[in-house]
Structures are given as structure tokens and as C-alpha cells.
Amino acid sequence: MSGYTRFRQICACVSHPRMTPVSSSLMTLRSLVVDHLRDNLSHHNTVVAHIYCNYREHEEQSAEKMIAILLRQLAISSPEIPQAVAELHRKFGQQKRQPLQQDFEQTFLLTCEYYERIFIVIDALDECDATHKKGLLEFLSLIQSRPSVRV
């Protein structure tokens, strides 16, 4: 099994929200923003990571899982698996347990060192469960202290 495949399993990533007729035009607009950033910044050592919150998926969208999704996007944007991600894999693969939110946060911060600029796009944060939103906002506040990160 490849490192990327195993990392995806470790992250237990959440699927994107289901598209509905009401939200399809908003989803297109969100995608245009992310695509615009990616298209215009792809020639730099830059990565764009994004999450879309959905009130129907409160249980699947914990702060831990959303941070894991952002970390996964940073990791797969690198030509090789970042050292911190490989270490997370080794540590928790051997223990056969899922990393905690703080493990994902620490690995995210270490992985930030691989990029000159990181853009984080979060849509519909108001649809996130209050408990999960608090954890995510604390994480976003932490990473905004990095000069390379833009939320």
C-alpha cells in the first residue's frame, strides 16, 4: 500500500457535501474561487486547501476531521510525502489508532514549512456545529500566526 493511500486512511477524510438544486450554484461559485486561486498560483510554491461545511453532516465534520482534510490537501500537493506526515503515519500506523486533533494540528504546522504560501478557503463555517466550529476557529487562529498562511 502506498504512503498516500495509507495517509488517506489515517485522515479518515470526509466527503464533500451532497449537491442539491438549491446549493449547486453556490457550490459552483465556491469552486470558482478555489480554482481561480489554484490556477493563478500554481507556478509558485503555493498550495490552496479548502473545506465546505454542511449543516447536514455535523457528525462527519468534526474539527479533527476538517483539520485532517486540510492536512491531506497540503500533503498531496507536495511532490513527496512531507517528513511530518510520514512520521504521523509511522507513529499511528504502528499503534493502530487514529491521531488526535492535536496530532493533526502539530503535523499541519510542520508541513507548512514546505510551502511559501498556503491559502485556506472555508465555506459555510456558520453551518458547522458550535463545538466543532470552536475547535476549527482555534486551529485557524493558530495557523494564521504563520506568515505563509492566509485564511
Secondary structure, 3 states (H helix, E strand, C coil): CCHHHHHHHHHCCCCCCCCCCCCHHHHHHHHHHHHHHHHHHCCCCEEEEEEECCHHHCCCCCHHHHHHHHHHHHHHHCCCCCHHHHHHHHHHHHHCCCCCHHHHHHHHHHHHHHCCEEEEEEECHHHCCHHHHHHHHHHHHHHCCCCCEEC
